[in-house]
Structure formats: C-alpha cells, structure tokens
C-alpha cells in the first residue's frame, strides 16, 4: 500500500507583492525539488487574505511581509485563527522584509517567536525583500526617504530554492516515517 502524496499550503500576507512572489516560488520549488518529486508533493500558494483552511493540507508554510519589525495584521490574524489546525501538522514560517547589504533591519520580526510558539512551527526563515518606491503610498515613501532605506530588489532566489528543498526533504522524511529534528 503506497502512502498518499502530501499536499502543502504556502500562504503569505504581502502588501506590495514581493512576499507573494516569494511564496509562489516556494510552492513551485517544493514541487520541483528532488524530494518533492520523489514523494509526489503537491504545493499551492494562496494569499493569506483568502483565508485558506490549513486542515485540508498535510503541511503549511505561513509567511508575511515585515513592516516596522512586525508581520502584517492579516498573517498574525491567520496564525491566531488557525493555531489549532496549524499545530496539528508540520509548519514553517517565512518572513520577508530586510533590504540592502547588510540587511536593514538586521533583526528578526518582533512577533516571529510568539507566532512560532503558537503554531508549533518547525522553523522560521527571514528572506530579504524588495523596495520599489513606485509601489508605495505617500506615507510609505516619506518614511523610506527619512530612514534612507536602500531601494531595489534584494530577494535571494537561490536561498529561497534551497530552503524549499530543505523543507521538501524534511517532509519526504516525515511521509516515509522518519521524524527529523526541526530546523531553524
């Protein structure tokens, strides 16, 4: 008797589209990884604002863009509203936001650890984001100028792919009955 192919939800809150693009890449990279193909992993990216039900999936990646050191409200709300269902399956968190080199801001989001604890996440990864002033509102542009934030696309697609491959390997191990230690 064969084990059914795992289904994975990748859901993220994104204010200007950068984090949504990272979530889509994670879903694609999960499926296309060697481990994902080996176990028949099916991954889908759904915006957190659509409130996808995590109970229909075997595993979840939950993410958010980070602004002023915090996850977006819609992602925080999703984590709280679905905490019980999320604790019942493997979950990984992703944050997108630091920009420039060295990354600014250098710290992890303030709410990452409490969210990680509440949903029982196996790991959390912070990826650099994108800052395009043309996508910002007037207040956001003023803040960017005042903070002298670096403008540009700082996303590291190779790092996103490598992380998706790590998750796929871990999930394939779980499907095969192995229980690897959680990763950060």
N, C-alpha and C positions, 0 to 999 in steps of 0.2 A: 504494500500500500504506500503510495507516494504522499509526501507532505504537500499540502496546497501552497501555491506560490504566495508569498507575502505581499500585502498591499500597504503602501506607505503614503501618508498625507504629509505634504510640505505646505505649511500655511504661514503667512507672514503679513505684518502690517507695514505698509510703505506709503510715505507721504508724497514723494515725488517720483516713484517708480524704480529707483535704484535697488532697493531691497527686494521688490517684487521680481526684478530681473535676476537677482542672486538666487531667490527661491526657485525660480524656473530652472536655472542652471543646476541647482542641487538635485531637483527631481529628475532632470534629464541625465545627469552624471550618475545618480544612484542606479538607474536602469541600465545605463551603458557600461558600468564598471564590470570587471570580470566577475566579481562576487554577485553582483546584481543579475547578470545574465545566467550565472550558474544556478541560482535559486529561483529564477523567473520573477524577480522583483518587479512589481508594477508601482510606479510612483506618480503622483499627481500634485501639481501646485495649484492651490486655491487661496485667493486672498482671505485673510482672517475676517475681513468685514462681511464676507458671505456666510460666516459662522458655520463652517463645515463640522459635521458631527464626527469627532475622533473615534467613536465606538465602532464605526464601520471600517476601521483600518487596524492593521497589526502593529504599526509603529508610526511615530509622528516626529517631524521636525517643525518646531514652532519658532518663529523669528519676528524681529521687529527692527525698524529703523530706530536709531537712537538720537534724541534731540535733548540738549541740555542735560546729558548724562542719564536720561530715562528712556525706557521703552515707550512707544506710543500707547495712548489710552486704550485703543481697540485691542491691542495684543495683551495688555495687562488684564483687561476685562475678560478676554477669551480664556486666558490661563486660569483665572479665578472661576469662571462659569463652568469650565470643563475639567477642573482639577481632579475630580474623582475618576473620570474616564481616562484622563491622561496618566494618572498613577497606575492604571491597570495595563499599561503597555510601555515598551521602550520609547523614550522621548529624548530628543536632543534639542538644544536651544541654539539659535544663531542671532547675533546682533550685528548690525551694520551701521557704521557711522564715522569712525575715526577717519580723518583725511590728512593728506600730506605725509612728509617724511622728515622727522619722525612723526608717527601718528598723533594727531590732535583731535580730541583729547586723549591722553595716554591711558586713562583709567577705564576699567570695565563699567558698564552701566550700573547705577546705584541699585536698581531693582533686580538685577540678574540673579543674585544669590537667593533672595526670597522667592522668586519665581521658580528657580531650580529646585529649591526645597519643597515648595508646594505641589509641584507636579512630578517630583521624583525623577528629574532629568538625569540621564547618564552622563551628559557632558554639555559644555557651552563653548561656543567659538565666536570670537569677535573678528569680523572682516572689515577692512577699510571700505569706505563708501565713495560716493560721487557728490561733488558740489558744483552745480550748474546754476549760476545766478539767474539765468533766463527762466528757470522753473520756480523761482522763489517769489513769495509775496513781498510787498513793500517793507513790512516789518522785518522779515527774514533777511532781506538784502541789507537793511540798515545794521542788523546785528552782525552779519558776515563782515561788513566793512569795519565796524567798530572793533571786532575781535581779530581783524586782519587774517581771517581764515583762508587757507590756500584753496584756490579754485582748481577743479579738474576732476578727472575720473581716476581714483586710486584703487579701484577694485582689483583684486589679485585672483584672476580666474583659475590659475594653476592651483592656488591654495584652496579655492572652493572645490575644485575637482578632487583634489587629494583628500579633503575632509569627507566628501560624499563617498569616496572609495573606502575610507576607514569605516564609515557608518554601514555601508553595504557589507563589508567583511564581518563586522560585528553582528549584524542582523542575520547574515547567512549562517554564522555560527550558532546563533540562538535557534534558528529554524532547524538546524541539524542536531540540536540538543545539547550544544555546548553553551556554557554561560561564561563568557569572558568578563573580566573586570571592567567596570565603567571607565571611560576615557574622559579626559578634560577637554 
